[in-house]
Amino acid sequence: MGKLLVTGGMGHVGYETVRQAAEAGTQVVAQYMSTFRQADAEAVGQNVTWAKCDLSDPYELSMLAAEHDIEGVIHTAAVPNDKLGQPQPLRTFQSNVVATELLLETARRLDWRRFIFVSTGSVFQSLPDAVTPVAEDTNPTPKSLYAATKRSGELMTSVYADTYGVSAATVRISWIFGPPLVPRAFDGPRGPIPEFLRRSLKGEVIDEPTGGDFAASFTFVSDCAMGLLALWRAETLTHTEYHLGSGKNHTTFDVAEAVRKAVPDAQISVGPGSEPWTDTTVMRGPLDCSRMADELGFRPRHSLDDAVAAFADWMRANPDRWGAGHER
C-alpha cells in the first residue's frame, strides 16, 4: 500500500492531518514549500517523510511523485484567505488553481486511489441570509479572489471525478481554529477565538465596541483533520462535494462566554455589530454537514466550550508558541 500525501504539511490544517494520520500508523509524505519547523517535523515521528516542493511547478511535482510511492492526497496547501491573497493575485492563482490542476492530473496519470481537495465555505458570498444552513448542493457564488480560486479548484476536482473517474471530492471547511495557530496580533480572517484567548491569557482587558453579532461555524482543527481522514479512508465516495464543520453558527458573544469559562479571570466586553470580523469576509449560515454524517457517521467531537478550553490548555502549556506565524 502506498503513502498518503498531505500538501501544506506545515500549515494549520495540514500539520494536524499529518499528526493524526501518522499517529494512526499511516505512512505519510508531508509536502511543504517554504515554511519548515524542525521541532514540529520531529514531533510527528517516524511515519512521516517531509518533502519540499513547489506544487505549481510541473517538474518539482513530477519529481515528488516519482520519488515516493503515493496512494493519494489530502490537498490542504493554499494561499488561505483574501488578506494574504489580494496583494499577490498571480501567486494566489498559481497556488490555489495551477497546483490543484497539476495534482489532479498526477492523480489521474498515476491512478491514485483518492484525491481530497480542501476548499472553503467562503465560496458562498451571495446567500439570501446569514442564518439558513448552507446545503452541500447550494450553488457557490464566489466574488473575491480567494473564493474564486478555491471555486476553480472545486470545479476541476469535479471534472476529474466525472470525466476521468478519479475518486475525488471537494471538502469545504469553515473557520478552523486551534493549535498551533495563535497570531501575534489581530488577524481578522482567523476569527475572534485565538484573538480573545491570546489577550485574555496575557491578562489584557478586552473592551471591543463592535463585533458581538458576528457569527460563524467555528470548527476545532482536530475535528477538521479527523473528518478529512475519514473521507480519505472511506471505501467509496458518493458525492463530489462535502461540508465539514461544526454545523452551527456561534456569535462573538458566544465566543466571549466560552473564553470566560476557559480563562476564569478573563475580562471581556463586546458591543453589537459584525465589524471588524466582516471587514475581509461575508457572514453566511452554518455549513450543513449531512453527507459526512449520513455516509460516514462522522460528526465533530468538540463543542465550542470544549474546543476553546482545550485550546486554552494548549496555550498555557506552550507559551513559547504564541504569536508564531504559521502559513498554511
C-alpha positions in Angstrom: 0.0 0.0 0.0 1.3 3.4 -0.9 1.6 6.5 1.2 -0.7 9.4 1.9 0.5 12.7 0.5 -0.6 15.7 2.7 0.1 19.0 1.0 0.7 22.1 3.1 2.1 19.8 5.8 3.5 22.7 7.9 0.2 24.6 7.7 -2.6 24.7 10.2 -5.0 22.0 8.9 -2.2 20.2 7.1 0.0 19.7 10.1 -2.8 18.4 12.3 -3.8 16.0 9.5 -0.2 14.7 9.2 -0.1 14.3 13.0 -3.3 12.3 13.2 -2.5 10.1 10.2 1.0 9.3 11.5 -0.3 8.6 15.0 -2.8 6.1 13.5 0.1 4.3 11.7 -0.4 5.7 8.2 2.8 6.3 6.2 2.7 10.0 5.2 4.6 12.2 2.7 4.2 15.7 4.1 4.8 18.4 1.5 5.9 21.9 2.3 7.2 24.8 0.2 8.9 27.4 2.3 7.9 27.2 6.0 9.6 24.3 7.8 9.8 23.9 11.6 12.3 21.2 12.6 10.8 20.6 16.1 7.3 20.1 14.6 8.7 17.7 12.0 10.4 15.6 14.6 7.3 15.7 16.8 5.1 13.7 14.4 7.5 10.7 14.4 8.9 8.2 12.0 5.9 7.6 9.9 6.3 10.9 8.1 8.6 11.8 5.3 9.0 15.6 4.8 9.3 16.8 1.1 10.0 20.3 -0.1 8.1 21.0 -3.3 6.5 23.9 -5.2 3.3 22.2 -6.3 2.7 24.7 -9.0 6.0 23.7 -10.7 5.3 20.7 -13.0 8.9 19.4 -12.8 9.1 19.6 -9.0 5.7 17.8 -8.6 6.7 15.1 -11.1 9.9 14.5 -9.1 7.9 14.3 -5.8 5.6 11.8 -7.4 8.4 9.7 -8.8 10.4 9.6 -5.6 7.6 8.5 -3.3 5.1 5.6 -3.5 2.0 7.8 -3.2 -1.5 6.3 -2.9 -3.4 9.5 -2.9 -3.6 13.0 -1.5 -5.3 15.3 1.0 -4.6 18.7 -0.6 -4.7 21.4 2.1 -1.9 23.7 0.6 -3.2 27.1 -0.4 -2.9 30.9 0.0 -5.6 30.7 2.7 -7.6 34.0 2.6 -8.0 37.3 0.8 -5.9 39.2 3.3 -2.9 37.3 2.1 -4.1 36.6 -1.4 -5.2 40.0 -2.7 -1.7 41.6 -2.6 -0.3 38.7 -4.8 -3.1 37.7 -7.2 -0.8 35.7 -9.6 0.8 33.7 -6.8 -2.6 33.0 -5.3 -3.8 31.7 -8.7 -0.7 29.6 -9.1 -1.0 28.1 -5.6 -4.8 27.6 -5.5 -5.6 26.7 -9.1 -2.5 25.7 -11.0 -1.2 23.4 -8.2 -4.6 21.8 -7.8 -4.8 21.1 -11.6 -1.3 19.6 -11.7 -2.1 17.4 -8.6 -5.3 16.2 -10.2 -3.5 15.3 -13.4 -0.9 13.5 -11.4 -3.6 11.5 -9.6 -5.2 10.6 -13.0 -2.0 9.7 -14.6 -0.7 7.5 -11.7 -4.2 6.2 -10.8 -4.1 7.4 -7.2 -6.8 5.8 -5.0 -8.2 9.1 -3.6 -8.0 12.9 -4.1 -9.4 15.2 -1.4 -9.4 18.9 -2.2 -9.8 21.1 0.8 -11.9 24.1 -0.1 -13.8 26.7 2.0 -17.2 27.9 2.9 -16.0 31.3 1.6 -17.2 30.2 -1.9 -20.7 31.2 -0.7 -20.7 35.0 -0.8 -24.2 35.9 -2.0 -26.6 33.9 0.2 -30.1 35.2 1.0 -29.4 35.4 4.7 -26.7 34.5 7.3 -28.9 32.1 9.3 -30.1 29.3 7.0 -27.8 26.3 6.9 -25.9 26.0 3.6 -26.7 22.7 1.9 -24.0 20.8 0.1 -25.7 21.2 -3.2 -26.1 25.0 -2.9 -24.7 26.9 -5.9 -21.4 28.7 -4.9 -21.3 32.4 -5.5 -17.6 33.5 -5.2 -16.8 37.2 -5.6 -13.4 37.6 -4.0 -10.0 36.5 -5.4 -9.6 33.8 -2.7 -13.1 32.4 -3.2 -12.8 32.4 -7.0 -9.5 30.5 -6.9 -11.0 27.9 -4.5 -14.1 27.5 -6.6 -11.9 26.9 -9.6 -10.2 24.1 -7.8 -13.6 22.7 -6.9 -14.8 22.7 -10.5 -11.6 20.9 -11.7 -12.0 18.3 -8.9 -15.5 17.6 -10.1 -14.3 17.4 -13.7 -11.6 14.8 -12.9 -14.1 12.8 -10.9 -16.9 12.9 -13.5 -14.9 12.8 -16.7 -11.8 10.8 -15.8 -13.1 8.6 -13.0 -10.7 9.8 -10.3 -12.1 9.2 -6.8 -12.0 12.8 -6.0 -14.1 15.1 -3.8 -14.1 18.7 -2.5 -14.4 19.3 1.2 -15.5 22.7 2.3 -14.3 23.7 5.8 -15.2 26.6 8.0 -13.4 28.9 10.4 -10.9 26.5 11.7 -9.2 27.3 15.0 -6.9 25.6 17.4 -3.2 24.7 18.0 -0.7 25.7 17.0 -2.0 28.8 15.2 -2.1 31.9 17.5 -1.5 35.1 15.5 0.9 37.6 17.1 -1.6 40.4 16.6 -5.2 41.0 15.4 -5.9 38.8 12.3 -9.5 39.1 11.1 -9.6 36.1 8.9 -8.7 33.9 11.9 -11.7 35.0 13.9 -12.2 36.0 17.5 -11.3 32.8 19.3 -7.4 33.0 19.1 -7.6 36.8 19.5 -9.6 36.7 22.7 -7.7 33.7 24.1 -4.3 35.3 23.5 -5.3 38.6 25.0 -7.1 37.0 28.0 -4.2 34.7 28.8 -1.9 37.7 28.7 -4.1 39.4 31.3 -5.4 42.1 29.0 -8.8 43.7 29.5 -10.8 43.2 26.2 -13.3 46.0 25.6 -14.4 45.9 21.9 -17.1 48.4 20.8 -18.4 46.1 18.0 -18.3 42.6 16.7 -20.6 40.7 19.0 -23.2 39.9 16.4 -20.7 38.3 14.0 -21.5 34.6 13.7 -19.6 31.7 12.1 -19.5 27.9 12.3 -16.1 27.7 14.2 -14.6 24.3 13.9 -11.8 22.9 16.0 -8.7 21.9 14.0 -8.5 18.3 15.4 -12.1 17.7 14.3 -11.3 19.1 10.8 -8.3 16.7 10.4 -10.3 13.8 11.7 -13.0 14.4 9.1 -10.6 14.7 6.2 -9.0 11.4 7.2 -12.4 9.8 7.4 -13.0 10.8 3.8 -9.6 9.6 2.8 -10.3 6.2 4.4 -13.8 5.7 3.0 -14.2 2.8 0.7 -16.1 4.9 -1.8 -17.3 8.5 -2.2 -20.9 9.0 -3.1 -20.6 12.7 -3.8 -18.0 15.2 -5.2 -18.8 17.9 -2.6 -18.9 17.6 1.2 -19.1 20.1 4.0 -17.0 19.7 7.2 -17.7 21.9 10.2 -19.4 22.3 13.5 -22.8 22.5 11.8 -24.0 25.5 13.8 -23.1 29.2 14.0 -21.9 30.8 17.2 -21.7 34.6 17.7 -18.7 36.5 19.1 -20.9 36.9 22.2 -20.8 33.1 22.5 -17.1 33.0 21.9 -16.6 35.6 24.7 -18.6 33.4 27.1 -16.6 30.3 26.1 -13.3 32.2 26.7 -14.5 33.3 30.1 -15.2 29.7 31.1 -11.7 28.6 29.8 -10.0 31.6 31.4 -11.9 32.4 34.6 -10.3 35.8 35.2 -10.8 37.0 31.6 -12.4 40.4 31.3 -14.2 40.7 28.0 -16.8 43.2 26.8 -18.1 43.2 23.2 -20.6 45.5 21.6 -23.1 44.8 18.8 -22.5 44.7 15.1 -20.3 42.5 12.9 -17.1 44.5 12.3 -14.2 44.0 12.4 -14.8 40.4 11.6 -16.6 41.1 8.4 -14.0 43.5 7.0 -12.5 40.7 5.0 -15.3 38.1 4.8 -19.0 37.7 4.4 -21.3 36.1 7.0 -23.2 33.0 6.0 -25.3 30.4 7.6 -23.6 27.3 9.0 -22.4 24.7 6.6 -24.9 21.7 6.5 -22.7 18.7 7.0 -25.3 16.0 6.5 -23.4 13.9 3.9 -20.5 13.1 6.1 -22.8 12.3 9.0 -25.1 10.1 6.8 -22.5 8.3 4.7 -19.5 8.1 7.2 -21.1 8.5 10.6 -18.8 11.4 11.1 -19.6 14.3 13.5 -17.2 16.7 15.2 -16.4 15.7 18.7 -15.9 19.1 20.3 -18.5 21.6 21.4 -17.4 25.2 21.3 -16.8 25.3 25.1 -14.7 22.0 24.9 -12.7 23.2 22.0 -11.9 26.7 23.5 -10.9 25.0 26.8 -8.6 22.6 25.0 -7.1 25.4 23.0 -6.5 27.5 26.2 -4.9 24.5 27.9 -2.5 24.1 24.9 -1.6 27.8 25.0 -0.8 27.6 28.7 1.4 24.6 28.1 3.1 26.2 25.1 3.7 29.9 25.8 6.7 30.0 23.5 4.4 29.3 20.5 2.2 32.3 21.0 2.3 34.6 18.1 4.4 32.3 15.9 3.1 32.8 12.3 2.2 29.5 10.6 1.5 29.7 6.9 -0.9 27.2 5.6 
